[in-house]
């Protein structure tokens, strides 16, 4: 049943009006801008767009805990970087080691097992792991206004996708429960897989080799590969989402690109350029030029969680 | 509304019983083998499984016609292989040129334009192009029993996917109309894409470079990447589908792998090993060992088209 009053956690603002307007126009049967349900695609970034990404993206906390777990079995890890820095909670050193070290961290903690085993490990971790500031489960650090928006779009025949630089298999461990988004509508970074046939049984083993890193232009390319259709709505929160937003806005007919700005230190966090893992700079400076609607967490949301 | 008598174009046979049995078991609420709809994934090969692939896969006819079209603008094409062989209808020479020549043919006829332009070109071609033996449109050379099976699975909460070595964008031009399968549930071979930003507008340009060739083991790996869940049912017709079938059968609980055998020269075609573009050999020889159910077109289908 449709909401009588949609998006109750959104304040009445230009952003909310833009969303309601887009949905009204593309769903109006017989209207010149009508888009059949097959074409109603909405894509969302995950970290910082659907759930909290501060002080670090959740997947880092997962990786850190997994290093602890693995190092209990392999004590030599504590002598090697980047694991030494992780085990010593020396994050300045860790993030100073460069991109390659972060990939090593990701491979050591996310590969060498089957995709099914990995999802189970992530699911177990997410069942108890808590956010350091908010004290609640990470998987409960999702934004209520966004959960409402996802549901509202689906009620109006949209297919809601996640298109994130986060690991696809990590997200698959919780997106159904947290967002009502099925696993196959998750597009993210991924490791290469190996077809493993042993004793007549087949499984897919995650390899320590990058298949794709789903950030920036790759977000648009991945939408082309996985969905094969340009979104009507894209929602992001950093420069990493800009390509997806501009790709979305470049289509004919009504299109909406939304950018969440974290300007609410009291209820969540306030940051733009200064978060080096996911900076917001060009997207904010050029929002008006690029036809991007900025959503202020502080101004536009009645509640955050 | 569910069919009172499902799969009317299927004869009562072991294959039909196996399908009905799988669906009954995984959809029985409260049953030990119940699988919630999120987990009900069915994957189908396309060429030779959902529609006719003889005397050649439809995409070859498309490529041949597109060579004619392109060579009208670029007369030098007729002097170069593999285009010369195509224009002279010399298919023995064409298929003797080797795999690289076939990729060149594919790149010349499928890339250098945006994905959206390509789908439009393929759609226009499919609107009028006819099968040389049956005299009807290629897109009407789909198998009626399979259309019924796809619909029956969806009525029972399954998500139906195509996992094919055919070009994903080519299939996206007709799968919604022909099979009721949306574009985003097509997994196939693909060219690399380039993020193209010109005059502030973004589009995705298909490049003459392979992103993936979706045959054999790659079918299973692509299911891992795109769907993130092992199918309950897989349907194929050649050795190229064997990896997907064995991956499916290796999961816990009820799983079904089906292999369509073309043994009906009167109503369609009869071929196994002798079709070099898509041979059936190991899958047929080892079907019993691998737990694969063979479907005989002649014995198990009341009608073909």
Interface residues (C-beta under 8 A of the other chain):
Chain A: X38 X41 X115 X116 X119 X159 X168 X169 X172 X176 X182 X183 X184 X186 X190 X193 X195 X197 X200 X201 X202 X203 X204 X211 X217 X220 X221 X224 X225 X226 X227 X228 X229 X230 X243 X246 X247 X249 X250 X290
Chain B: X38 X41 X115 X116 X119 X159 X168 X169 X172 X176 X182 X183 X184 X186 X190 X193 X195 X197 X200 X201 X202 X203 X204 X211 X217 X220 X221 X224 X225 X226 X227 X228 X229 X230 X243 X246 X247 X249 X250 X290
